[in-house]
Amino acid sequence: MGLQRQTRREVERVQSRAIVAKLAEDGRALLTNTALEHVGALTALEQHLITVAPLGEARYREIVDSYTLGAAAAIRRWG
């Protein structure tokens, strides 16, 4: 009976680690998806603003690039 209990505990530990790993991976995927959506929207806005107010092009690019780098860093830190 002791061996069965020990085996059951080990199986539960393995399952728990697998669940935590899956949740971490799901979180990373959600964060990545959100960042991609935001970068896409910001890039489209950047492109539009360049046509409307071309003198701001360098600033628009700097802002969008800064967001993109920050989002990429957050994804790398995750998990």
N, CA, C and O of each residue as an XYZ file, in Angstrom:
316
protein
N       0.826     -1.203      0.000
C       0.000      0.000      0.000
C       0.866      1.261      0.000
O       0.498      2.253     -0.628
N       1.996      1.242      0.684
C       2.893      2.390      0.712
C       3.435      2.727     -0.654
O       3.555      3.901     -1.004
N       3.768      1.704     -1.439
C       4.285      1.920     -2.783
C       3.225      2.555     -3.683
O       3.538      3.422     -4.499
N       1.978      2.123     -3.533
C       0.892      2.702     -4.329
C       0.710      4.183     -3.996
O       0.510      5.008     -4.886
N       0.780      4.502     -2.726
C       0.605      5.896     -2.291
C       1.751      6.759     -2.837
O       1.523      7.864     -3.329
N       2.966      6.250     -2.747
C       4.131      6.969     -3.256
C       4.029      7.174     -4.772
O       4.334      8.250     -5.285
N       3.599      6.136     -5.471
C       3.432      6.229     -6.924
C       2.360      7.251     -7.274
O       2.549      8.059     -8.183
N       1.251      7.225     -6.571
C       0.157      8.170     -6.824
C       0.632      9.608     -6.597
O       0.291     10.494     -7.380
N       1.402      9.853     -5.551
C       1.908     11.204     -5.270
C       2.849     11.676     -6.386
O       2.799     12.827     -6.821
N       3.703     10.757     -6.831
C       4.626     11.121     -7.910
C       3.869     11.435     -9.190
O       4.211     12.386     -9.893
N       2.851     10.654     -9.501
C       2.021     10.911    -10.683
C       1.333     12.274    -10.545
O       1.272     13.037    -11.509
N       0.824     12.577     -9.371
C       0.177     13.876     -9.146
C       1.167     15.024     -9.313
O       0.811     16.068     -9.859
N       2.397     14.846     -8.855
C       3.423     15.889     -9.025
C       3.735     16.109    -10.512
O       3.854     17.246    -10.969
N       3.862     15.019    -11.248
C       4.137     15.124    -12.681
C       2.976     15.827    -13.389
O       3.196     16.702    -14.226
N       1.766     15.450    -13.059
C       0.594     16.076    -13.671
C       0.535     17.564    -13.319
O       0.215     18.392    -14.172
N       0.837     17.893    -12.088
C       0.818     19.297    -11.670
C       1.842     20.114    -12.445
O       1.543     21.224    -12.884
N       3.043     19.579    -12.617
C       4.072     20.287    -13.381
C       3.637     20.469    -14.837
O       3.882     21.514    -15.440
N       2.998     19.454    -15.387
C       2.531     19.537    -16.770
C       1.442     20.606    -16.913
O       1.424     21.354    -17.890
N       0.554     20.669    -15.953
C      -0.517     21.674    -15.995
C       0.066     23.080    -15.910
O      -0.340     23.970    -16.657
N       1.015     23.277    -15.003
C       1.652     24.587    -14.857
C       2.403     24.959    -16.139
O       2.333     26.105    -16.582
N       3.117     24.006    -16.735
C       3.845     24.266    -17.979
C       2.881     24.642    -19.098
O       3.169     25.548    -19.880
N       1.744     23.962    -19.184
C       0.750     24.281    -20.218
C       0.189     25.682    -20.014
O       0.051     26.442    -20.973
N      -0.134     26.026    -18.777
C      -0.670     27.359    -18.496
C       0.355     28.441    -18.829
O      -0.003     29.492    -19.362
N       1.619     28.192    -18.519
C       2.664     29.160    -18.844
C       2.781     29.323    -20.357
O       2.927     30.440    -20.855
N       2.717     28.219    -21.081
C       2.809     28.278    -22.544
C       1.588     28.983    -23.140
O       1.714     29.752    -24.093
N       0.410     28.717    -22.578
C      -0.801     29.408    -23.037
C      -0.687     30.911    -22.784
O      -1.082     31.716    -23.627
N      -0.153     31.282    -21.635
C       0.034     32.695    -21.316
C       0.997     33.363    -22.280
O       0.758     34.479    -22.741
N       2.091     32.672    -22.580
C       3.074     33.208    -23.520
C       2.445     33.383    -24.912
O       2.688     34.389    -25.578
N       1.654     32.425    -25.343
C       1.000     32.515    -26.650
C      -0.001     33.672    -26.672
O      -0.086     34.400    -27.662
N      -0.748     33.842    -25.601
C      -1.713     34.940    -25.526
C      -0.993     36.281    -25.564
O      -1.407     37.196    -26.275
N       0.085     36.391    -24.797
C       0.864     37.625    -24.786
C       1.436     37.910    -26.172
O       1.410     39.053    -26.628
N       1.947     36.891    -26.838
C       2.514     37.044    -28.177
C       1.439     37.474    -29.175
O       1.655     38.384    -29.975
N       0.289     36.819    -29.122
C      -0.814     37.165    -30.019
C      -1.244     38.616    -29.820
O      -1.461     39.342    -30.790
N      -1.365     39.027    -28.590
C      -1.767     40.401    -28.282
C      -0.729     41.392    -28.803
O      -1.074     42.412    -29.399
N       0.551     41.078    -28.569
C       1.621     41.965    -29.032
C       1.609     42.075    -30.553
O       1.775     43.167    -31.098
N       1.413     40.955    -31.238
C       1.370     40.990    -32.702
C       0.201     41.845    -33.202
O       0.351     42.622    -34.145
N      -0.955     41.696    -32.566
C      -2.109     42.513    -32.958
C      -1.812     43.993    -32.755
O      -2.129     44.820    -33.610
N      -1.205     44.322    -31.625
C      -0.905     45.722    -31.326
C       0.155     46.279    -32.283
O       0.027     47.401    -32.773
N       1.189     45.498    -32.541
C       2.227     45.954    -33.467
C       1.630     46.168    -34.859
O       1.957     47.146    -35.531
N       0.763     45.265    -35.286
C       0.117     45.433    -36.587
C      -0.720     46.695    -36.649
O      -0.643     47.452    -37.616
N      -1.522     46.923    -35.614
C      -2.371     48.118    -35.589
C      -1.527     49.386    -35.515
O      -1.814     50.369    -36.199
N      -0.495     49.364    -34.691
C       0.362     50.542    -34.575
C       1.133     50.816    -35.874
O       1.340     51.971    -36.245
N       1.545     49.765    -36.547
C       2.250     49.924    -37.815
C       1.320     50.511    -38.872
O       1.729     51.374    -39.649
N       0.078     50.049    -38.906
C      -0.892     50.612    -39.852
C      -1.135     52.091    -39.550
O      -1.215     52.918    -40.458
N      -1.250     52.408    -38.254
C      -1.442     53.811    -37.876
C      -0.212     54.634    -38.239
O      -0.328     55.757    -38.729
N       0.960     54.070    -37.994
C       2.208     54.745    -38.363
C       2.222     55.063    -39.863
O       2.534     56.183    -40.266
N       1.885     54.080    -40.666
C       1.865     54.258    -42.123
C       0.876     55.351    -42.514
O       1.172     56.194    -43.361
N      -0.286     55.330    -41.897
C      -1.300     56.356    -42.190
C      -0.791     57.742    -41.802
O      -0.917     58.695    -42.571
N      -0.221     57.847    -40.619
C       0.254     59.153    -40.155
C       1.389     59.685    -41.016
O       1.520     60.896    -41.191
N       2.203     58.799    -41.550
C       3.278     59.241    -42.434
C       2.702     59.910    -43.685
O       3.263     60.883    -44.189
N       1.578     59.382    -44.181
C       0.965     60.002    -45.364
C       0.266     61.318    -45.007
O       0.229     62.244    -45.818
N      -0.286     61.397    -43.794
C      -1.016     62.599    -43.377
C      -0.066     63.706    -42.924
O      -0.236     64.873    -43.276
N       0.923     63.323    -42.148
C       1.878     64.308    -41.610
C       3.288     63.740    -41.734
O       3.848     63.248    -40.755
N       3.854     63.805    -42.917
C       5.137     63.148    -43.183
C       6.310     63.661    -42.352
O       7.290     62.938    -42.175
N       6.238     64.871    -41.845
C       7.342     65.390    -41.037
C       7.515     64.625    -39.724
O       8.582     64.677    -39.111
N       6.483     63.924    -39.297
C       6.563     63.157    -38.060
C       7.068     61.732    -38.248
O       7.089     60.959    -37.290
N       7.472     61.369    -39.454
C       7.836     59.982    -39.756
C       8.859     59.407    -38.783
O       8.663     58.306    -38.267
N       9.922     60.115    -38.527
C      10.971     59.585    -37.628
C      10.418     59.346    -36.225
O      10.759     58.355    -35.580
N       9.570     60.249    -35.759
C       8.984     60.086    -34.418
C       8.015     58.915    -34.380
O       8.017     58.140    -33.424
N       7.185     58.778    -35.412
C       6.245     57.648    -35.450
C       7.004     56.325    -35.420
O       6.657     55.404    -34.680
N       8.043     56.256    -36.239
C       8.829     55.011    -36.297
C       9.472     54.712    -34.941
O       9.479     53.568    -34.487
N      10.003     55.739    -34.310
C      10.647     55.567    -32.999
C       9.645     55.042    -31.969
O       9.966     54.149    -31.186
N       8.453     55.588    -31.973
C       7.428     55.169    -31.007
C       7.010     53.724    -31.252
O       6.951     52.925    -30.318
N       6.721     53.392    -32.498
C       6.287     52.024    -32.814
C       7.426     51.031    -32.581
O       7.201     49.941    -32.055
N       8.631     51.399    -32.965
C       9.780     50.520    -32.720
C      10.002     50.308    -31.220
O      10.312     49.196    -30.791
N       9.845     51.357    -30.432
C      10.008     51.240    -28.977
C       8.971     50.296    -28.379
O       9.291     49.455    -27.539
N       7.722     50.446    -28.823
C       6.686     49.530    -28.344
C       7.031     48.094    -28.720
O       6.930     47.183    -27.898
N       7.439     47.905    -29.972
C       7.747     46.567    -30.463
C       8.881     45.928    -29.665
O       8.795     44.759    -29.287
N       9.926     46.678    -29.413
C      11.051     46.156    -28.621
C      10.615     45.814    -27.201
O      11.023     44.789    -26.653
N       9.786     46.669    -26.604
C       9.290     46.405    -25.248
C       8.408     45.168    -25.192
O       8.495     44.373    -24.257
N       7.567     45.014    -26.191
C       6.687     43.832    -26.234
C       7.518     42.561    -26.416
O       7.251     41.545    -25.774
N       8.520     42.619    -27.287
C       9.382     41.459    -27.493
C      10.131     41.103    -26.217
O      10.286     39.924    -25.896
N      10.587     42.094    -25.501
C      11.289     41.851    -24.233
C      10.362     41.215    -23.211
O      10.769     40.311    -22.481
N       9.121     41.679    -23.154
C       8.151     41.097    -22.214
C       7.878     39.628    -22.551
O       7.745     38.796    -21.654
N       7.797     39.320    -23.825
C       7.567     37.927    -24.245
C       8.765     37.076    -23.864
O       8.599     35.958    -23.379
N       9.976     37.591    -24.079
C      11.185     36.828    -23.702
C      11.247     36.573    -22.203
O      11.673     35.499    -21.778
N      10.828     37.543    -21.398
C      10.858     37.378    -19.934
C       9.806     36.380    -19.430
O       9.980     35.771    -18.375
N       8.730     36.221    -20.181
C       7.628     35.364    -19.734
C       8.106     33.932    -19.564
O       8.798     33.386    -20.423
N       7.734     33.345    -18.461
C       8.042     31.930    -18.235
C       9.465     31.748    -17.941
O       9.911     30.622    -17.722
